[in-house]
């Protein structure tokens, strides 16, 4: 629930409630949420443009003009409501950017060209096997299997619902616990609740 749709920015006299250092996705998300809830926020950035690893740059050469992404260029689950944390922040602050859909993605790595159809698990495993051998594909399957239970639990609690205070336990128990598989709660419940109090803490 948003208490207000009014955005707040730091005053020109230098006074502000919060100073956010860094204008990457995390910094911009934090500042946007703070502003949505009525806090005055100032974002400081040393680079000549915002965006962190999400920004891009252009280089002109004799062969033509080329655009490069500075970091990740695939953001899955943003074009519609999903468990993607970035999408949840955008929904919370009322922003609806234009998204470009993609049906495949490619990586150029030392072993060769890794090309898969978006969302196709068999394609992904086939490319792993082709470029990394049977052991790579087997390792991938074991990793997926080991994370199934945790992934199901995490997907049941939207990241934006996590709180940095003791209220995290109340939020988890009153809103999301009844939606969880009892076996998952028994395995991860206490640990997840405790780590929810400190979202920036280590994962293990």
N, C-alpha and C positions, 0 to 999 in steps of 0.2 A: 504493500500500500504506500503510495507516494503522498507525503504530507502536503506537498506543494509542487506546482509545475513551474514556479518562478525560478529562473536561473540567477545565481549570485556570482559576481566577480569581485576580485579584490579592488578596493578603492584606489583612486589615483594618488592618494596621499601616502600610499605605502602600507596602509593597515589591511590586514586580512586575517581570517580565522585559521587558514591552513596554507602552507607552502608545499607544493608538490614538486619534487626535484626529478626532472626527466619527463619528456613528453612522448615516451613510447606508448604502446597500447595500454599497459598497466597504469601509467601516470595519467593519461588522458581519461581512462575509465574512472579512476579514483576521483579526479577533479570533477568530471561530469556528474557522478553520483553525489558528491558532496554539494555541488551547486544545486542539483535538483532538490536536495533536502534542506536548502536554505543557507548553507554555509558559504562564506566568501572564500574562494580558492584562487591562488596564483600558481601558475605552472612555470617553472624555470627550465630552460633548455640551452645547452652550450652549442649545439649544432646550429647550422644555418636554416634548418627546416625541421618541422615536427614529424612524428610518426615512428621514431626509433627504427627497429628492424622492418617495420611495415612501409617505410617510405621508399621511393625509387629515385633514380637519377638518369639523365640522358647524356650521351656523348655523341658529338658529331665528328665523323671521320670522312676521309675521301671516298670510302665505300658507302657512306650513307649515315643516317642518324639511327642510333640504337638506344633502346630504353632497357635499363636493368633494375631488377628488384634487389633491394639491399638485404632482404631476409626472406621469410616464408612468403610464397605467392599463392598458396592454397589455404583457404579458410573454410573448412567443412562445416556444414550445418548452419550457415548464416542467412541463407535466403528465405528461411521460414522458421517459425518458432521451434526451438530445439534446446538441448542441454548445453550447447556451446556457450561458454561464459561470455564471450564477446556479444553474441546475439542477445543474451539476457540483459547485459548492460544497455545495449541500444534500445531494447524494449522498455527498460526501466526509465530511461531519460527521454523517450518519445522520439527517437531518431529512426528514419527509414531510408538508408542509403540505397542506391541502385546496385544490385548484385549481378555479376556475370556468371552464368552457369557454365560448367565444363563437364565433358563426358569422359575425358581421359587426361592423364598427366604423364610427363616424361622426365626422367633424371638422366643426366650424362655423368657417369661415374667411371673410374679407371677400368672396371671390369667390362664395360660396354654401355649400351643404351637400355635403360630400364623403363619400359612403357607399359602402362596398365590402364584398363577401363575403370573409370571411377566407380567405387563401391563393389567391384568384382573381386571377391576373395580368392577365387580360383586363378584368376589372372595374376594376382599378386604373388601367389605361391608358385605359379609356373615360372614367373620371371626370377624369383629367388632361386629356384632350382636350376634354371638355365645359366644364371650368372654366378651363383655361389655354390652350386652343387646340392646334392641331396641333404647334406648335413645342415645347410642354411635353411632349407624348407622345413626340416624336422624341428630345428631350434625355434622357428617361428610358430609352428603349431603348438609346441610345448609352452611357449610364452603366452599364447592366446589362452590355452587351457588353464594355466596357472592364474590368469587374471580374470577369468570369467566371473567368479563370485564377487570379487571386489568391484568389477566394472558394473555389475548389476546393482550393487549397493549404492555406488556413487551416482549412477544414473537416476536413482530414485530420489536423491536429494539435490535439487538445483544448486550449483555453486553460489548463486547470488543469495540463497537462503542462509548461508553460513554467516555466523556473527562472531565478533571478536570479544565477546563477553560471556558471562555465565548464562545469558539468555539463549545461547546456542543449544543448551540441553533442552530447555523448554520448547524451542522451535522444533527441534528434531522429534521430541516425544509427542507433542500435541498435533503436529501437522503431518509428519512423514512416517513415523514409526509404524502406524497401522497399515501402511502400504507395503511394508517390507516383508520379505520371507523370514519367518522366525529363525530358520537355520542361519541365514545371513546375519541377522541381528545378534545371534548368539556368538557368531564367529568374529564379527567386526564391530558390533554395536558400541561397546564401552570405549574401545580404542578410537573409533571414529568420532564419538561424542567428545572425548577429551581433546583430540586433535582439532576438532571443529572450533574449540575455544581459541586456538592459536593457528589460524589458517596459514601463517607464514612459517610454521615449524617444520622440522624435517619429516620426511615420509616414513622413515624407519628408525 
